[in-house]
Amino acid sequence: MSCSQCVGIEFKFDRKKAAQELQGYRKDGPKETTRRLIDAVIAEGVSGMTVLDIGGGIGAIQHELLKEGANSSINVEASQAYIKAAEEEAKRQGHAQRISHFHGDFVDLAGNIPECDVVTLDKVVCCYDDMRGLVEESSARARRVYGLVYYRNHWYARIWTALDNFLNMLRRHPFRQFMHPPEEVDQILRSKGFQKRFHHEVGVWLTVVYERSNPR
């Protein structure tokens, strides 16, 4: 991730947006695509498992998996505002002692992040220019299950990202979105020993969950 993208993430995902998402989660629970990812991961079994949530936002995935029996979670998030919101929610739900937080670019931090049974990336691949580096480093830390939500390779997703990036450029906002071919993501994961267990497409989003052929 470039330095300008890191700045853009801190700017776009600020305290106001974190507060809005936290309020929405407390009122209505996880968003639709996030809920779908959570349910698909739970279907693979999470009791006693450890979780690594990359780009964890306000912590919805972590809290829901902990409530379903996961043992502990690691949250890696590039927005300081989101980490503060996640810490606040962890205290409210009584999960503070079960979640560790890391602030920064996951690929830069990867050497300090341990393997976990479950790894999730909810709308993170589309914020990252180096898809291969992100997927390879994150999947290397998944002992058993790997789940992600990212853009479909569809014409309206391409129009959406192009328009958003154009508007950000006009505003001199450094944040950019990226579309990466799902077949390339799938190829990387299959080469690492993962098999697809769940696939769902709706709107611009693709939700996929993989399981290692030989869990470590």
C-alpha positions as CSV (number, residue, x, y, z in Angstrom):
1,M,0.0,0.0,0.0
2,S,1.4,3.4,-1.0
3,C,2.0,6.1,1.6
4,S,-0.6,8.3,-0.1
5,Q,-3.2,5.5,0.2
6,C,-2.5,5.1,3.9
7,V,-3.1,8.9,4.3
8,G,-6.2,8.5,2.2
9,I,-7.6,5.7,4.4
10,E,-7.0,7.8,7.6
11,F,-8.8,10.7,5.9
12,K,-11.7,8.7,4.4
13,F,-12.3,6.4,7.4
14,D,-12.3,9.1,10.0
15,R,-13.9,9.5,13.4
16,K,-17.2,10.6,11.9
17,K,-17.5,7.6,9.6
18,A,-16.3,5.3,12.4
19,A,-19.0,6.7,14.7
20,Q,-21.7,6.2,12.0
21,E,-20.7,2.6,11.4
22,L,-20.6,1.9,15.1
23,Q,-24.0,3.3,15.6
24,G,-25.4,1.3,12.7
25,Y,-23.8,-1.9,14.0
26,R,-25.3,-1.4,17.4
27,K,-28.7,-0.7,16.0
28,D,-29.0,-3.2,13.1
29,G,-26.0,-5.5,13.5
30,P,-23.5,-6.2,10.7
31,K,-24.1,-4.9,7.2
32,E,-25.6,-7.4,4.7
33,T,-22.4,-8.4,2.9
34,T,-20.5,-8.5,6.2
35,R,-23.3,-10.7,7.7
36,R,-23.0,-13.0,4.7
37,L,-19.3,-13.4,5.2
38,I,-19.8,-14.0,9.0
39,D,-22.4,-16.7,8.4
40,A,-20.3,-18.5,5.8
41,V,-17.3,-18.6,8.1
42,I,-19.5,-19.8,11.0
43,A,-20.7,-22.6,8.8
44,E,-17.2,-23.9,8.7
45,G,-17.0,-24.0,12.5
46,V,-15.3,-21.4,14.7
47,S,-15.6,-22.8,18.2
48,G,-12.2,-22.5,20.0
49,M,-10.6,-20.9,16.9
50,T,-8.4,-17.8,16.7
51,V,-9.3,-15.1,14.2
52,L,-7.3,-12.5,12.2
53,D,-9.5,-9.8,10.9
54,I,-7.6,-7.6,8.4
55,G,-9.1,-4.1,7.9
56,G,-11.4,-5.0,10.8
57,G,-13.2,-1.6,10.9
58,I,-15.3,-1.2,14.0
59,G,-14.9,-4.9,14.8
60,A,-18.2,-6.4,13.6
61,I,-16.7,-9.7,12.3
62,Q,-14.6,-10.1,15.4
63,H,-17.4,-9.6,17.9
64,E,-19.8,-11.9,16.0
65,L,-17.3,-14.7,15.7
66,L,-16.3,-14.4,19.4
67,K,-20.0,-14.6,20.3
68,E,-20.2,-17.8,18.2
69,G,-17.4,-19.5,20.2
70,A,-14.1,-18.2,18.7
71,N,-11.4,-18.0,21.3
72,S,-9.6,-14.7,20.5
73,S,-9.1,-12.2,17.6
74,I,-6.5,-10.0,16.1
75,N,-7.6,-6.8,14.4
76,V,-5.2,-5.1,11.9
77,E,-6.6,-1.8,10.8
78,A,-5.1,1.1,8.8
79,S,-7.4,3.7,10.3
80,Q,-6.7,4.9,13.8
81,A,-10.2,6.2,14.2
82,Y,-11.6,2.7,13.5
83,I,-9.3,1.1,16.0
84,K,-10.5,3.5,18.7
85,A,-14.1,2.6,17.8
86,A,-13.3,-1.1,17.8
87,E,-11.7,-0.8,21.2
88,E,-14.8,1.0,22.5
89,E,-17.1,-1.6,21.2
90,A,-14.9,-4.4,22.5
91,K,-15.2,-2.9,26.0
92,R,-18.9,-2.6,25.7
93,Q,-19.3,-6.2,24.6
94,G,-16.8,-7.6,27.2
95,H,-14.3,-8.7,24.5
96,A,-11.5,-6.3,25.3
97,Q,-9.2,-9.0,26.8
98,R,-9.8,-11.3,23.8
99,I,-8.9,-8.8,21.0
100,S,-5.5,-7.5,20.1
101,H,-5.2,-4.4,17.8
102,F,-2.5,-3.5,15.3
103,H,-2.5,-0.1,13.5
104,G,-1.0,0.1,10.0
105,D,-0.6,-1.6,6.6
106,F,-1.0,-5.3,7.1
107,V,1.7,-6.3,4.5
108,D,4.2,-4.1,6.4
109,L,3.1,-5.6,9.7
110,A,2.8,-9.2,8.5
111,G,6.1,-10.4,10.0
112,N,4.8,-9.5,13.4
113,I,1.3,-11.1,13.0
114,P,0.9,-14.8,14.0
115,E,-1.0,-17.4,12.2
116,C,-4.7,-17.8,13.1
117,D,-7.3,-20.4,12.3
118,V,-9.5,-18.0,10.5
119,V,-8.5,-14.9,8.4
120,T,-11.1,-12.4,7.1
121,L,-10.8,-9.4,4.8
122,D,-14.1,-7.5,4.4
123,K,-13.8,-5.0,1.5
124,V,-10.0,-4.7,2.0
125,V,-8.7,-6.1,-1.3
126,C,-10.4,-3.2,-3.2
127,C,-8.5,-0.7,-1.1
128,Y,-5.1,-2.2,-1.9
129,D,-3.0,-1.8,-5.1
130,D,-0.8,-4.8,-4.5
131,M,-3.4,-7.5,-4.5
132,R,-0.9,-10.4,-4.8
133,G,1.2,-9.2,-1.9
134,L,-1.9,-8.8,0.3
135,V,-3.5,-12.1,-0.6
136,E,-0.3,-14.1,-0.3
137,E,0.7,-12.6,3.0
138,S,-2.8,-12.9,4.5
139,S,-3.5,-16.4,3.3
140,A,-0.1,-17.5,4.7
141,R,-1.5,-16.7,8.1
142,A,-4.7,-18.8,7.7
143,R,-4.4,-22.2,9.2
144,R,-7.9,-23.3,8.2
145,V,-10.4,-20.8,6.8
146,Y,-9.9,-17.7,4.6
147,G,-12.9,-15.4,3.8
148,L,-13.1,-12.1,1.9
149,V,-15.5,-9.6,0.3
150,Y,-14.3,-7.6,-2.7
151,Y,-15.5,-6.1,-6.0
152,R,-16.9,-8.4,-8.7
153,N,-15.4,-8.1,-12.1
154,H,-18.6,-6.5,-13.5
155,W,-19.2,-3.4,-15.7
156,Y,-21.1,-1.5,-13.0
157,A,-18.4,-2.2,-10.4
158,R,-15.9,-0.9,-12.9
159,I,-18.0,2.3,-13.5
160,W,-18.5,2.8,-9.7
161,T,-14.7,2.5,-8.9
162,A,-13.7,4.7,-11.9
163,L,-16.3,7.4,-10.9
164,D,-15.3,7.3,-7.2
165,N,-11.6,7.6,-8.1
166,F,-12.3,10.5,-10.5
167,L,-14.2,12.4,-7.8
168,N,-11.4,11.8,-5.3
169,M,-8.9,13.1,-7.8
170,L,-10.9,16.2,-8.4
171,R,-11.1,16.7,-4.6
172,R,-7.4,16.0,-4.3
173,H,-8.3,13.2,-2.0
174,P,-5.5,10.5,-2.1
175,F,-7.8,7.5,-1.4
176,R,-8.2,5.2,-4.4
177,Q,-10.2,2.0,-5.0
178,F,-8.9,-1.0,-7.0
179,M,-10.6,-3.7,-9.0
180,H,-8.7,-7.0,-9.1
181,P,-9.8,-10.0,-11.2
182,P,-11.4,-12.6,-9.0
183,E,-9.9,-15.4,-11.1
184,E,-6.4,-14.1,-10.1
185,V,-7.3,-14.0,-6.4
186,D,-8.8,-17.5,-6.8
187,Q,-5.7,-18.8,-8.6
188,I,-3.4,-17.5,-5.8
189,L,-5.5,-19.1,-3.1
190,R,-5.8,-22.5,-4.9
191,S,-2.0,-22.5,-5.4
192,K,-1.7,-22.1,-1.6
193,G,-3.8,-25.2,-0.9
194,F,-7.2,-23.6,-0.4
195,Q,-10.5,-24.9,-1.8
196,K,-13.6,-22.7,-2.3
197,R,-16.4,-23.5,0.1
198,F,-18.8,-20.5,-0.4
199,H,-19.4,-18.1,-3.3
200,H,-22.0,-15.4,-3.5
201,E,-22.5,-12.3,-5.8
202,V,-24.8,-9.4,-5.2
203,G,-24.6,-5.9,-6.6
204,V,-21.0,-4.9,-6.9
205,W,-19.8,-7.4,-4.2
206,L,-18.4,-10.9,-4.2
207,T,-18.2,-12.9,-1.0
208,V,-16.0,-16.0,-1.0
209,V,-14.9,-18.4,1.7
210,Y,-12.1,-20.9,1.3
211,E,-10.8,-23.8,3.5
212,R,-7.3,-25.3,3.4
213,S,-7.2,-28.8,2.0
214,N,-4.9,-29.8,4.8
215,P,-5.5,-27.5,7.8
216,R,-2.3,-26.7,9.7
